[in-house]
Amino acid sequence: MKEPARTWARAAALGVMMLSGTALAAEDGKLKVGFMLPYSGTYAGLGHAITNGFKQHVDELGGKIAGRTVEYVSVDDESDPAKATENAGKLIKRDRVDVMVGTVHSGVALAMAKVARDTNTLLIVPNAGADEVTGAMCAPNVFRTSFSNWQPGYAMGLHVAKKHKTAVTLTWKYAAGQQMVDGFKEAFEKGGGKVLKEMTLPFPNTEFQPYLTEIASLKPEAVYVFFAGAGAAKFAKDYAAAGLKNGIPLYAPGFLTDGTLDAMGGAGWVTTPPSFWLRASAPSRATWASAPN
């Protein structure tokens, strides 16, 4: 597991720390944790990293949280919002989990948050940034160890506005991409910039060529995108192959390059901020470095 993947694993470890202070436990005195994460498809790498990080920290605690032995149940959410309510319901009613951990896809996270609120089940969100989860849908049993989608977009919009006057945005058409682009546009236009066009394509479509052709014809001073996982690697390579990287600067949240640099053959020409990193003691860093993939 390379360093960017450990970013998400560390966020999962934060979730373990939250559980340490709870009094939740199954009838037999054990604590049952239900992972609802993507183990296949575009975001599979993140799903496995989050799971591994959570389990590793529990192992470091001797396999227990607050004195209770931890058991796990996992379900592949397939990054499919249409299946999310049913999957979350099965974890709670069939598997009788005490806490759900998930997920990556914002649309799935919104459904999980609603189920958690309705059933008063503890939910830890280690990645998905849907603004509503800790905004309009905020609840005392819903926790986030990552970010809200508007945050990286807004910060980048402020930065880009200092350097460029026009921009085009491109993202997958679902909650995370739209909210990150909205945050970018709000800050960019407050700073005096103008978004010439907002372009979207269905998730997880990776046929980028028509959009790259249009970007070339619009001739913006900058491009801001949201893509992650395998789709991010393909987009960066396609952007370079289209001859755009030397003429139109590309900006994105850190998800474009987190865990994908090897696949895209390096992307030093892309401007991204760090996602979220946690400081750790030297012994802790050594533990992470020696952990199996």
C-alpha positions in Angstrom: 0.0 0.0 0.0 1.7 3.2 -1.1 1.7 6.5 0.9 -1.4 8.1 -0.7 -3.5 5.1 0.1 -2.3 5.3 3.7 -4.0 8.8 3.8 -7.4 7.1 3.7 -6.2 4.3 6.0 -5.3 6.9 8.7 -8.7 8.5 8.4 -10.2 5.1 9.2 -7.9 4.8 12.2 -9.4 8.1 13.4 -12.8 6.3 13.3 -11.4 3.6 15.6 -10.4 6.3 18.1 -13.9 7.7 18.1 -15.4 4.3 18.9 -13.0 3.9 21.8 -15.1 6.4 23.8 -18.5 4.8 23.1 -20.5 2.4 25.1 -21.9 0.5 22.1 -21.8 -3.3 22.2 -23.7 -6.3 20.9 -25.6 -8.5 23.3 -22.7 -10.9 23.6 -20.4 -8.1 24.7 -18.6 -7.9 21.3 -18.6 -4.8 19.1 -19.7 -5.5 15.5 -18.4 -3.2 12.8 -20.0 -3.1 9.4 -17.9 -2.0 6.5 -19.9 -0.7 3.6 -17.3 0.3 1.1 -16.4 -0.1 -2.6 -14.4 -3.3 -3.0 -14.8 -3.4 -6.8 -14.8 -0.8 -9.6 -13.3 2.7 -9.8 -12.9 3.3 -6.0 -11.9 -0.3 -4.9 -8.4 0.9 -3.9 -9.8 3.4 -1.4 -12.3 0.8 0.0 -9.5 -1.6 0.7 -7.2 1.1 2.1 -9.9 2.2 4.6 -10.7 -1.3 5.7 -7.0 -2.2 6.2 -6.3 1.0 8.1 -9.3 0.5 10.5 -8.4 -3.2 11.1 -4.7 -2.4 11.6 -5.4 0.1 14.3 -7.7 -2.3 16.1 -5.0 -4.9 15.9 -2.6 -2.5 17.5 -5.2 -2.1 20.3 -5.1 -5.9 20.9 -8.2 -6.6 18.8 -10.5 -4.7 21.2 -12.2 -1.3 21.5 -13.1 -0.1 25.0 -12.4 -3.6 26.2 -14.7 -5.3 23.7 -13.6 -7.8 21.0 -14.3 -6.4 17.5 -16.0 -8.4 14.8 -16.4 -7.3 11.2 -18.9 -7.6 8.5 -18.2 -6.3 5.0 -20.4 -5.5 2.0 -19.3 -4.2 -1.4 -21.4 -1.1 -2.0 -20.3 -1.1 -5.7 -20.4 2.8 -5.6 -24.1 2.3 -6.5 -26.6 4.7 -4.7 -29.5 2.6 -5.9 -28.4 -0.3 -3.8 -27.3 1.7 -0.8 -30.4 1.8 1.3 -30.9 -1.9 1.0 -27.3 -2.7 1.8 -27.2 -0.5 4.9 -30.5 -1.9 6.1 -29.1 -5.5 5.8 -26.1 -4.5 7.9 -28.3 -3.2 10.6 -31.2 -5.6 10.6 -29.7 -8.9 9.4 -26.1 -8.6 10.6 -27.0 -6.5 13.6 -23.9 -4.2 13.4 -23.3 -1.6 16.1 -21.6 0.8 13.8 -21.3 1.3 10.0 -18.1 2.5 8.4 -18.4 4.0 4.9 -18.1 5.1 2.3 -16.3 6.7 -0.7 -19.1 7.6 -3.2 -21.1 10.6 -2.0 -24.4 9.4 -3.3 -24.0 6.1 -1.4 -23.0 8.1 1.7 -26.2 10.2 1.6 -28.3 7.0 1.7 -26.2 5.6 4.5 -26.6 8.8 6.5 -30.4 8.6 6.2 -30.5 5.0 7.3 -28.2 5.8 10.2 -30.4 8.7 11.3 -33.6 6.7 11.0 -32.3 3.7 13.0 -30.0 5.7 15.4 -27.1 3.6 14.3 -23.6 5.0 14.7 -22.0 5.9 11.3 -18.4 6.9 10.6 -17.7 8.4 7.2 -14.0 8.1 6.4 -14.0 9.5 2.9 -17.2 10.5 1.1 -17.5 14.3 1.2 -21.2 14.9 0.6 -21.8 18.3 2.2 -25.2 17.3 3.6 -23.8 14.5 5.7 -22.5 16.9 8.3 -24.6 19.8 7.1 -28.4 19.5 6.5 -28.4 15.9 7.6 -26.1 16.4 10.6 -27.0 14.1 13.5 -25.3 13.2 16.9 -24.7 9.6 15.7 -23.0 10.6 12.4 -19.3 11.4 12.3 -16.9 12.3 9.5 -13.1 11.8 9.7 -12.4 13.3 6.2 -13.8 16.5 4.6 -16.8 18.2 3.1 -16.8 18.4 -0.7 -16.9 22.2 -0.9 -13.7 22.6 1.0 -11.0 21.5 -1.5 -13.0 23.2 -4.4 -13.4 26.5 -2.6 -9.8 26.6 -1.6 -8.6 25.9 -5.1 -10.9 28.5 -6.5 -9.3 31.2 -4.3 -5.9 30.1 -5.5 -6.7 29.9 -9.2 -8.5 33.3 -9.2 -5.1 34.9 -8.3 -3.5 33.6 -11.5 -6.2 33.2 -14.1 -9.3 35.1 -15.3 -11.2 32.3 -17.1 -11.7 28.6 -16.4 -13.7 25.5 -17.6 -14.8 22.8 -15.1 -15.3 19.1 -15.8 -16.5 16.3 -13.4 -18.5 13.2 -13.1 -22.1 14.0 -12.6 -22.8 13.0 -9.0 -22.8 14.7 -5.6 -19.1 14.8 -5.0 -18.1 16.2 -8.3 -20.9 18.7 -8.5 -20.3 20.0 -5.0 -16.5 20.4 -5.5 -17.1 22.2 -8.8 -19.7 24.4 -7.1 -17.1 25.3 -4.4 -14.5 26.1 -7.0 -16.8 28.3 -9.0 -18.1 30.2 -6.0 -14.6 31.2 -4.9 -13.2 31.6 -8.4 -15.9 34.1 -9.4 -15.7 35.9 -6.1 -12.1 36.4 -6.9 -12.9 38.0 -10.2 -12.7 35.0 -12.5 -15.3 33.6 -14.9 -16.2 30.0 -15.5 -16.8 29.7 -19.2 -18.5 26.4 -19.1 -19.4 23.6 -16.6 -19.1 20.2 -18.2 -20.2 16.9 -16.7 -20.3 13.2 -17.8 -22.0 10.2 -16.2 -20.1 8.3 -13.5 -18.0 6.3 -14.1 -17.7 7.1 -17.8 -14.0 7.7 -18.9 -14.6 8.7 -22.6 -13.0 12.1 -22.2 -12.1 13.0 -25.7 -15.2 15.0 -26.7 -14.7 17.2 -23.6 -11.0 17.7 -24.2 -11.8 18.8 -27.8 -14.3 21.4 -26.5 -11.8 22.6 -23.9 -9.3 23.2 -26.6 -11.8 25.2 -28.6 -12.9 27.3 -25.6 -9.3 28.2 -24.8 -9.8 28.9 -21.0 -6.8 30.1 -19.0 -7.3 27.1 -16.6 -9.2 23.9 -16.2 -10.6 22.5 -12.9 -11.7 18.9 -12.7 -12.8 16.3 -10.2 -11.9 12.6 -10.9 -10.5 9.9 -8.7 -9.2 6.4 -8.8 -8.7 4.7 -12.2 -10.7 7.5 -13.9 -8.3 10.1 -12.7 -5.3 8.3 -14.1 -7.0 8.0 -17.5 -8.1 11.6 -17.5 -4.6 12.9 -16.8 -3.1 10.8 -19.5 -5.8 11.8 -22.0 -5.3 15.5 -21.1 -1.6 15.2 -21.8 -2.1 13.2 -25.0 -4.5 15.9 -26.3 -1.7 18.4 -26.1 -3.4 20.5 -23.4 -1.0 20.1 -20.5 1.6 22.7 -21.8 -1.0 25.3 -22.8 -3.8 25.2 -20.3 -2.9 24.6 -16.6 -4.9 21.8 -15.0 -6.1 22.1 -11.4 -7.9 19.5 -9.2 -8.4 18.4 -5.6 -5.8 15.9 -4.4 -8.0 12.9 -5.4 -6.7 13.3 -9.0 -3.2 12.2 -8.0 -3.7 10.3 -4.7 -2.8 6.7 -5.4 -2.8 7.2 -9.1 0.6 8.7 -10.0 2.2 5.4 -11.0 -0.7 4.6 -13.2 -0.6 8.0 -15.0 3.1 7.9 -15.4 3.7 10.9 -13.2 1.8 14.2 -13.2 4.1 16.9 -11.9 2.4 19.3 -14.3 -1.0 19.0 -12.4 -1.7 21.4 -9.5 -3.4 19.7 -6.6 -3.4 20.4 -2.9 -2.8 17.6 -0.4 -6.0 15.9 0.6 -5.7 15.2 4.3 -2.6 14.0 6.2 -2.1 13.2 9.8 1.0 13.8 11.8 2.3 10.6 13.5 5.1 9.8 15.9 8.2 8.1 14.6 7.2 4.7 16.0 3.8 5.0 14.4 5.3 6.0 11.0 7.5 2.9 11.2 4.5 0.7 11.9 2.7 2.1 8.8 5.8 1.7 6.6 6.3 -2.0 7.6 2.6 -2.9 7.4 1.6 -5.5 4.7 -0.3 -4.2 1.6 
